[in-house]
Amino acid sequence: MEIVLQNLTMRFPSRDRKNKEEVVAVNDFTFTVPDGELIALLGPSGCGKSTTLNMISGLLKPTEGKIFFGKDEVTNLAPEHRGIGLVFQNYALYPHLTVRQNIQFPLENRKGKEKLSKEQMRKMVDEAAHLVQIDSLMDRRPAELSGGQQQRVAIARALVKQPRVLLLDEPLSNLDARLRLQTRDEIRRIQRETGITTIFVTHDQDEAMSISDRIVVMNEGVVQQTGKPQEVYDSPVNLFVAKFLGTPPINVFEGRLRDGWLYIGEDKVLKVSGAAAAGGSEDPKAFSGVAAHEKAGQGVLSDQDVWVGVRPESFLLREEGPFVCDLNRVEVMGRDISVLSRNRASVNPTVRSIISTESRVDTSSPTVRFALRPEKVFLFDKKTEERIGFTLQQGEQR
């Protein structure tokens, strides 16, 4: 089922007696969810992702805009008539009912032509339970289940209705780290097996990037960027997206462009020129961060102060590297090495660099020197924080 969101806006009345201005929770949200895909709405708390999900489900009516399921407009349709399955953060299971009874509950409310026989309900419940692999738990009550098992019951209850759309609102928030990994794999497996169009709300970028076909990054009710997870990670349109995606997070420095060189602090790190295009996302908004000189295809970057984002994996340990940091300590993580250092131009107190275990850091030295992978270095306008694309000048080593 394709879902089309057209200019969705949600405003709430202000509760501040002094400031009567309405609160805009979602602002002009336009997006199409392709049939059969799993889409993640990703952003910090208060960005409007759950509000968007509630408008899709029908629990909230948008102030402006339209919602289509396929060719059918459902903007004013009641939730029970939309054909959705909704899974909440807190599972919302009935404590006095068994697992079987919890899963069966939505089917018992069907009336008229849709009313089912006991045998039909039993078969549908068994199929849903088998899909989420809880066949052996059918006679237990929620209190006798682990958090992961309760979450599977909630998913089975949503699936048993054979919904056109599955909506998941922070479904893994109450699980421990190991169980989160296991359950998100299960969610992806279930979605692929059923082919149900699914929208997954989360603030955890690892979750979003690991299981989604596409992600929608939101902030303060506004869509910042959409696209395939790796594309958005590799080509963020602004500083917010760059900082929000990535574990460990991106390192941000104060930098400047002077005479075709990128400086971080006093270090001349890359020789750069303008690019014909920047970004890699399919969303037109992804190109809003392309500076005017890039759109014109010019090859000269104007001298200016910039924010420089450097992914932790961008650092290459080099004895004569142009970027110098004060060494703090080295953490051996097994599959790689994490170098913690300091730099006066860094926005954060600690610069974290991820390097290969084959590299050897001289821990007796007070400093550590790096070269930078240019494809993992991003420049952002100092005022707008939109991305500025660049290329290396000919002859410059990558």
Summary of the structure (lengths in Angstrom):
residues: 398
radius of gyration: 24.9
end to end distance: 44.6
largest distance: 79.3
contacts: 1250
relative contact order: 0.12
helix: 28%
strand: 33%
